[in-house]
Amino acid sequence: MNWIKNNIKTSLLVFTGFFPLFFLVEAYVPKYFGNSAEIVYDLQRGSGVREIANDLKKSGIIRNAFFFEFYTTLLGKRAVLQAGKYSLTPALSVAEISEKFYKGDTAKNNITIIEGWNLKNITEYFKEKNFYAESDFSKVLEKDWSADYPFLLDNPKKSSLEGFIFPDTYYISTESPAEDFVKIALRNFNQKISPDLIDEIKGQKKTVFEIITMASIIESEVRSA
């Protein structure tokens, strides 16, 4: 009987030592290290964790479908995985992938607005990238944003956002509507136009809109010349 008890104790010791190591490896060590192929995984609304885990296994993103299901259940994330399109690679661990799904950290588009582009150029850019429908984007550009962005208060009624989409590189979720891009671009403009600059414009008895309009006209004439 003693040898049976000793074997049980040994087995328990081995298991209690092995399981934490197994858990850490499966949770935090990715399938591959370094550069690896990226896929965009579309997590459909209503998908179960088991279905998601099997999809990730078939796509070559994770090693063990059962452990992904076990991990998300153990951490209480099973019922809160958010739908959307996610950029995934085998270089991401189960913990990192689960965290992305939990936070809704969906795939981002790299959007670069070139200096000198007008609204027509920007609209065509989004159309070419199949990011926003031209009609939808145009409606958003025609919306009155002055309630949220005070620097637009002096704009004439029904004026466009010409000159207010600051040239920069933006990272926009593939799931985000056109409104989100415009909000980010206007916040960027707001950060660039300092209170001192606004005071200087007012000192010239002009408005931000007038300065932006003049700058756009000059820029257009320089390009033409």
Backbone torsions as a table, in degrees:
resi	resn	phi	psi	omega
1	MET	NA	-34.0	-178.5
2	ASN	-62.9	-38.6	-178.6
3	TRP	-68.0	-31.0	176.5
4	ILE	-66.1	-45.7	179.0
5	LYS	-62.5	-40.0	179.3
6	ASN	-64.5	-39.9	178.8
7	ASN	-64.9	-40.2	178.9
8	ILE	-64.1	-44.2	179.5
9	LYS	-62.1	-42.9	179.6
10	THR	-62.8	-43.4	179.8
11	SER	-62.4	-41.6	179.7
12	LEU	-65.1	-41.1	178.5
13	LEU	-63.0	-43.7	178.9
14	VAL	-62.7	-44.3	-178.0
15	PHE	-65.2	-46.8	-178.2
16	THR	-65.6	-25.6	176.4
17	GLY	-84.0	-33.9	-176.1
18	PHE	-78.8	-39.9	-173.1
19	PHE	-61.5	-47.0	178.5
20	PRO	-59.3	-38.9	178.6
21	LEU	-65.1	-43.8	178.0
22	PHE	-60.5	-43.7	-179.0
23	PHE	-62.1	-46.2	-178.6
24	LEU	-62.9	-42.7	-180.0
25	VAL	-64.8	-48.0	-177.6
26	GLU	-67.6	-33.8	-176.2
27	ALA	-81.9	-38.6	-168.7
28	TYR	-116.9	-6.9	177.3
29	VAL	-102.6	117.9	-178.2
30	PRO	-69.1	166.9	179.6
31	LYS	-64.5	-41.8	177.3
32	TYR	-130.2	152.0	172.6
33	PHE	-103.7	158.8	176.9
34	GLY	80.2	-163.5	-177.9
35	ASN	-70.5	137.9	178.0
36	SER	-151.2	162.3	-176.4
37	ALA	-61.2	138.4	-179.8
38	GLU	-102.0	139.0	174.8
39	ILE	-124.1	155.9	172.5
40	VAL	-103.3	111.6	-178.2
41	TYR	-96.2	124.6	-179.0
42	ASP	-95.1	101.1	179.0
43	LEU	-83.2	106.9	-176.0
44	GLN	-76.7	142.5	176.9
45	ARG	-59.9	131.9	179.3
46	GLY	92.9	-4.2	179.2
47	SER	-67.9	139.1	177.1
48	GLY	-83.8	158.5	-178.9
49	VAL	-61.7	-38.0	179.8
50	ARG	-64.0	-42.3	177.6
51	GLU	-62.5	-44.4	179.4
52	ILE	-62.5	-45.4	-179.0
53	ALA	-60.5	-43.5	179.5
54	ASN	-66.3	-38.0	177.0
55	ASP	-61.3	-45.3	-179.0
56	LEU	-65.3	-36.8	177.9
57	LYS	-66.4	-45.7	179.9
58	LYS	-64.7	-31.8	-179.6
59	SER	-80.3	-4.6	178.7
60	GLY	80.0	18.3	-177.3
61	ILE	-86.6	-36.5	-179.3
62	ILE	-125.5	162.5	179.8
63	ARG	-84.1	-41.4	-165.9
64	ASN	-131.2	109.8	-178.8
65	ALA	-66.6	-40.1	-178.8
66	PHE	-61.6	-42.2	-177.1
67	PHE	-67.3	-36.4	177.9
68	PHE	-60.1	-44.1	178.8
69	GLU	-64.6	-42.9	179.7
70	PHE	-62.8	-44.7	-176.8
71	TYR	-64.0	-48.5	-178.6
72	THR	-65.8	-32.8	177.1
73	THR	-70.6	-44.5	-178.5
74	LEU	-60.4	-39.2	-177.5
75	LEU	-88.7	4.7	176.7
76	GLY	74.4	21.8	-177.6
77	LYS	-100.6	-3.0	-173.1
78	ARG	-55.2	-41.6	-173.4
79	ALA	-93.4	1.6	-174.5
80	VAL	-123.0	21.4	176.1
81	LEU	-73.7	126.3	-172.0
82	GLN	-91.9	138.1	178.2
83	ALA	-67.6	153.9	179.1
84	GLY	148.4	177.8	178.2
85	LYS	-99.9	126.2	-174.4
86	TYR	-119.8	139.7	175.3
87	SER	-88.1	114.4	-175.2
88	LEU	-127.8	150.6	173.8
89	THR	-141.0	160.4	175.7
90	PRO	-66.5	-8.5	178.0
91	ALA	-81.6	-2.2	176.2
92	LEU	-95.5	138.3	177.7
93	SER	-79.2	166.7	176.6
94	VAL	-58.6	-40.1	179.4
95	ALA	-62.5	-41.7	-179.3
96	GLU	-68.7	-41.2	179.8
97	ILE	-66.2	-44.6	178.6
98	SER	-60.1	-40.4	179.7
99	GLU	-65.5	-39.3	177.0
100	LYS	-59.5	-48.6	-178.8
101	PHE	-64.2	-37.8	-177.5
102	TYR	-68.1	-41.9	-177.8
103	LYS	-86.6	-11.0	-176.4
104	GLY	73.1	33.9	-178.7
105	ASP	-80.0	75.6	-174.0
106	THR	-75.7	168.9	-177.9
107	ALA	-60.6	144.7	-178.6
108	LYS	-111.1	142.1	173.5
109	ASN	-97.6	137.3	176.5
110	ASN	-86.9	107.6	-176.8
111	ILE	-109.5	118.1	-179.6
112	THR	-114.5	114.9	176.8
113	ILE	-94.2	118.3	-175.0
114	ILE	-81.1	140.7	177.0
115	GLU	-60.0	132.6	-179.2
116	GLY	99.3	-11.0	178.2
117	TRP	-72.3	138.6	171.0
118	ASN	-97.0	-177.6	-176.9
119	LEU	-63.2	-32.7	177.7
120	LYS	-64.3	-43.5	178.0
121	ASN	-61.6	-43.2	-178.7
122	ILE	-65.5	-42.2	178.7
123	THR	-61.9	-43.4	178.9
124	GLU	-65.0	-36.9	178.9
125	TYR	-60.2	-47.8	179.3
126	PHE	-66.7	-34.1	178.6
127	LYS	-65.4	-43.1	179.7
128	GLU	-64.5	-33.1	-179.8
129	LYS	-84.4	-1.6	-177.7
130	ASN	55.7	39.7	-176.3
131	PHE	-96.4	-51.3	176.1
132	TYR	-127.2	143.4	173.7
133	ALA	-67.8	140.6	-175.9
134	GLU	-57.2	-43.2	-178.7
135	SER	-65.4	-40.5	179.9
136	ASP	-65.4	-43.8	-178.2
137	PHE	-66.7	-38.9	179.4
138	SER	-62.5	-40.1	178.8
139	LYS	-62.6	-40.2	180.0
140	VAL	-66.2	-38.8	179.7
141	LEU	-67.8	-28.5	-178.9
142	GLU	-85.3	-8.3	-178.3
143	LYS	-68.8	150.8	177.0
144	ASP	-84.5	110.6	-177.1
145	TRP	-101.9	5.6	-171.7
146	SER	-64.5	-26.5	179.9
147	ALA	-65.2	-30.9	-178.9
148	ASP	-95.3	-23.7	-176.1
149	TYR	-130.0	95.7	-173.9
150	PRO	-55.9	-26.2	-179.5
151	PHE	-66.8	-9.6	177.7
152	LEU	-95.5	-2.5	-174.6
153	LEU	-62.5	-31.0	-178.8
154	ASP	-84.4	-1.8	179.4
155	ASN	-67.6	141.1	175.0
156	PRO	-60.9	153.7	178.1
157	LYS	-60.6	141.9	179.1
158	LYS	64.1	17.5	174.9
159	SER	-77.9	157.0	-177.6
160	SER	-89.8	-177.9	176.7
161	LEU	-94.3	22.3	180.0
162	GLU	-55.8	123.5	178.5
163	GLY	90.5	-10.6	-176.8
164	PHE	-98.9	-7.7	174.9
165	ILE	-87.0	99.1	-170.5
166	PHE	-67.5	131.0	178.9
167	PRO	-65.4	120.9	-176.0
168	ASP	-172.5	176.8	173.8
169	THR	-101.8	128.0	-177.8
170	TYR	-119.6	147.3	177.5
171	TYR	-114.3	109.0	-172.1
172	ILE	-117.3	135.1	177.6
173	SER	-63.0	142.4	177.8
174	THR	-63.9	-18.4	-178.4
175	GLU	-91.1	-11.8	-171.4
176	SER	-77.6	143.0	176.7
177	PRO	-77.5	171.8	-179.2
178	ALA	-59.8	-32.5	179.6
179	GLU	-56.9	-37.1	-177.8
180	ASP	-65.0	-41.7	179.0
181	PHE	-63.4	-45.3	-178.4
182	VAL	-62.3	-41.2	178.3
183	LYS	-60.9	-44.8	-179.7
184	ILE	-64.3	-42.7	-179.4
185	ALA	-65.2	-40.4	179.7
186	LEU	-70.7	-35.8	175.1
187	ARG	-64.1	-38.0	177.9
188	ASN	-63.5	-43.5	177.4
189	PHE	-60.7	-43.1	-178.6
190	ASN	-61.5	-36.4	179.0
191	GLN	-71.6	-30.1	-176.9
192	LYS	-80.0	-29.1	-177.5
193	ILE	-94.2	101.7	-172.8
194	SER	-76.4	160.2	176.2
195	PRO	-57.9	-36.3	178.6
196	ASP	-62.7	-40.4	179.8
197	LEU	-67.1	-39.7	177.8
198	ILE	-63.3	-42.0	178.0
199	ASP	-62.5	-38.6	179.2
200	GLU	-64.8	-40.7	178.5
201	ILE	-63.9	-43.7	178.4
202	LYS	-64.4	-34.3	178.4
203	GLY	-64.7	-24.9	176.6
204	GLN	-88.0	4.7	-178.5
205	LYS	58.0	42.1	176.6
206	LYS	-127.8	169.4	176.9
207	THR	-109.0	163.2	176.1
208	VAL	-57.7	-40.0	-179.8
209	PHE	-60.1	-43.4	-179.1
210	GLU	-64.6	-41.3	179.2
211	ILE	-65.0	-44.4	179.9
212	ILE	-64.2	-41.6	179.3
213	THR	-62.2	-45.3	178.7
214	MET	-62.8	-42.1	179.6
215	ALA	-62.1	-39.9	179.6
216	SER	-65.9	-40.4	179.8
217	ILE	-65.9	-45.4	179.5
218	ILE	-61.8	-44.0	-179.3
219	GLU	-61.6	-40.9	179.4
220	SER	-64.9	-40.7	-179.1
221	GLU	-69.1	-37.4	178.2
222	VAL	-64.3	-42.5	178.7
223	ARG	-63.1	-40.9	179.9
224	SER	-64.5	-42.8	-179.9
225	ALA	-64.9	NA	NA
